[in-house]
Amino acid sequence: MTIKLFDLAATDNRRLSPFCWRIKYALAHKGLPYETVPLRFTEIRGHAGSDFKTVPSIEDKGRLINDSWTIADYLDATYPDRPALFASPGERAAVRFFDNWYGLEIMNRMFMLYVLDIHDVAFPQDHGYFRESREKRLGGKSLEDVTAGREAKLPELRPALRPLRVTLTGQPWLGGDTPNYADYIGLSTFLWAASVNSLPPLEADDSLHDWLTRGFDLFDGMARKVTLNPLSA
């Protein structure tokens, strides 16, 4: 049976969840066919009869599995004959460290830059929910206040990406000679940014563009089959 992937969708064929993108890469890496079930923000809670409040979720062999790390571990355990996402416990631990660093230093900064853009590309039916839930998370600040003057905040994001640039100077992928789950985590965050941004995060001469281009081309250009905005002006 084909795996179902529950994905976060927005207007104009945009996909808004970096965590769902990770699982698309993971499924493609393992060569597992899947079909996507797009959901709006307000359709996530209780989807497929579950009590899940987030995506990604997959439905496979009559089971529903939620959370990107749980899904990745499930795919490796359930399909050991397919290419592994984690070649060893040590690799998994190193990728988990990368994920924690990346979330704190990169994804948090991007969220503060693009939270209003996410609202604006979401389906109109989701606007009220998204604004209320995210402004609560932001301590009561409006989306407009949080993103005001964001052009001045870009210089904080770009230097924070330096560890990626340095690593990719000496090797083609974060995983070494071939991409691994660390690459999928990194690429997925930029796919999220490309899905929503009205202010490109990178400069035109940023060396990360080579990695991003090759990453977006992986698996027959899977990432390019949705609407993406430029990542540089």
Number of C-alpha atoms within 10 A of each C-alpha: 9 11 16 17 23 22 26 25 19 22 14 13 14 21 27 26 20 24 22 23 25 25 26 22 24 24 19 17 19 17 12 14 12 17 12 13 13 16 17 19 22 16 14 21 16 12 16 14 8 13 11 17 15 19 22 25 27 26 17 15 10 9 7 16 19 19 16 20 14 11 20 21 14 13 20 18 11 10 12 12 9 13 14 19 22 18 11 10 9 10 16 16 12 13 20 16 13 17 18 12 12 20 16 10 15 20 21 12 17 20 16 16 26 22 20 24 19 22 20 18 21 23 16 13 11 17 16 11 14 20 17 14 11 17 17 12 10 13 8 11 12 16 21 12 10 17 17 14 11 14 12 8 15 17 12 12 18 14 10 14 15 12 10 16 17 12 14 18 13 10 12 15 19 22 17 13 9 10 16 21 25 24 21 23 23 22 23 26 22 21 25 25 28 22 26 26 23 17 19 17 22 19 13 13 9 11 15 18 16 12 19 18 12 13 21 19 13 16 12 10 12 14 20 12 11 12 15 20 17 16 20 14 10
